[in-house]
Amino acid sequence: MTVWLVLGVPLLVMVFAWFMERVETRLRHLNVQEEDVEEFLEQAKPDEVRALYGHGIGRALELFSIRRRRPRRGRDQQQQEKKPVAGRN
């Protein structure tokens, strides 16, 4: 019985350490800043919240940053697009 403990425990610890190294490597690549998460939670749209739920914070922040980089259309520009052009039916 002692032989199994002497061989099994170090082997188990090595497997656990290897597993935790893989987890740490994945977490290290996320690089999520606290400010980004706070801003996301304050301003997220429904599709971004769905991405957070379904795919995790990385994908949700990616969608959020894409939306922030897009130029915002002004209210005047939106109203001009809605107005019918005179002479067209």
C-alpha positions in Angstrom: 0.0 0.0 0.0 2.8 2.4 0.8 4.4 1.8 -2.6 1.2 3.0 -4.3 1.2 6.2 -2.2 4.9 6.8 -2.9 4.4 6.4 -6.6 0.8 7.8 -6.9 0.9 11.0 -5.0 3.9 12.6 -6.9 2.4 11.5 -10.2 -1.0 13.0 -9.2 0.7 16.3 -8.2 2.6 16.4 -11.5 -0.6 15.8 -13.6 -2.4 18.5 -11.6 0.5 21.0 -12.1 0.5 20.3 -15.8 -3.3 20.9 -16.0 -3.0 24.1 -14.0 -0.2 25.3 -16.4 -2.5 24.8 -19.3 -5.3 26.8 -17.6 -2.9 29.6 -16.7 -1.7 29.8 -20.3 -5.3 30.3 -21.5 -6.0 32.9 -18.9 -2.8 34.8 -19.6 -3.9 35.3 -23.2 -7.2 37.0 -22.3 -5.6 40.2 -21.0 -8.8 41.8 -19.9 -8.5 45.2 -18.1 -10.8 46.1 -15.2 -11.7 49.4 -16.9 -12.8 47.6 -20.1 -15.1 45.2 -18.1 -16.6 48.1 -16.2 -17.3 50.1 -19.4 -18.7 47.0 -21.1 -21.1 46.3 -18.2 -22.3 49.9 -18.3 -22.8 50.3 -22.1 -23.3 46.8 -23.5 -26.0 46.1 -26.1 -28.1 42.9 -26.0 -26.1 41.1 -28.6 -22.9 41.8 -26.7 -24.5 40.5 -23.5 -25.5 37.3 -25.4 -21.9 37.0 -26.6 -20.7 37.3 -23.0 -23.1 34.5 -21.9 -22.4 32.2 -24.8 -18.7 32.8 -25.6 -17.1 34.5 -22.6 -15.7 37.9 -21.9 -13.1 37.8 -24.7 -15.7 37.6 -27.5 -18.0 40.1 -25.8 -15.3 42.7 -25.4 -14.3 42.1 -29.0 -17.8 42.9 -30.3 -18.0 45.9 -27.9 -14.7 47.4 -29.2 -15.8 46.9 -32.8 -19.0 48.9 -32.1 -17.0 51.6 -30.3 -14.6 52.0 -33.3 -17.3 52.4 -35.8 -18.0 56.1 -36.6 -21.2 57.3 -35.1 -23.8 58.6 -37.4 -25.2 61.9 -36.3 -28.9 62.6 -35.8 -29.0 64.9 -38.8 -27.6 62.3 -41.1 -30.2 59.7 -39.9 -33.1 62.2 -40.4 -31.9 63.1 -43.9 -31.9 59.4 -44.8 -35.5 59.0 -43.6 -36.8 62.1 -45.5 -38.3 61.3 -48.9 -36.6 63.0 -51.9 -38.9 65.5 -53.6 -40.0 64.4 -57.1 -39.6 60.7 -56.4 -42.6 58.4 -56.0 
